[in-house]
Amino acid sequence: MDHLDGDVWLRPVGGGTEWTAHPVDVQLLPGDSEQAEVLLRARVAGANARSRGELL
């Protein structure tokens, strides 16, 4: 979405709460926007499961 003071500001594709990340923690997803969204959703689901101690 934007960058400020060395951080990257992000927002979900469908809208929602913004958050910041360090540029080294952000990467461009391959493919068109639909493919990128599918990949992003899968990665977020995995990260959420790991944070809850679950296995996917």
N, C-alpha and C positions, 0 to 999 in steps of 0.2 A: 504494500500500500504506500509506504513512505519510509524514509530513514531520517533519523535525528540524533545528534550527539553520539554517533557510533552504533546505535541500535537500529534494528529494522522493525517497523510497525507492521503487524499482520492483522488480517481480518478474515473470517470464514467467507467462502465464495457466496453463500446465500445471505450474508449479513450476520451481524451478531457482535459480541464483545471483542474489542481489539486487544492485542497483547504485543509485547516486545520480545525480541530475540537478538542474540549476538549474530552478526553476519556469518561467522564460521559455523554456526548451527543451522543455517538455512541453505537449502539447495533447490535449484530449479528442477521441477519434475519433467520427465520426458513426455512427448506426445502432445496431442491437442488438449484443450481444457477439460473435456469430458474424461479422457483417459487419465489425466493428471488428478482429477478429483477422485476417481475410483482408487487410484494408488494412494492418494493422501488419506482417504477414509480407512483403507486397510492398515496403513502405517499407524494412524492414530488409534485404531482399535487395538492393535498390538501393544502400543505404548501404554494405553490405559489398562489393558489386562496385566501387563508386567507390573505396573504400579500397584495393582491390587493383589499381586502374588498369584495370579492365575496363569495357566498355560493355554495357548491357542494351538 
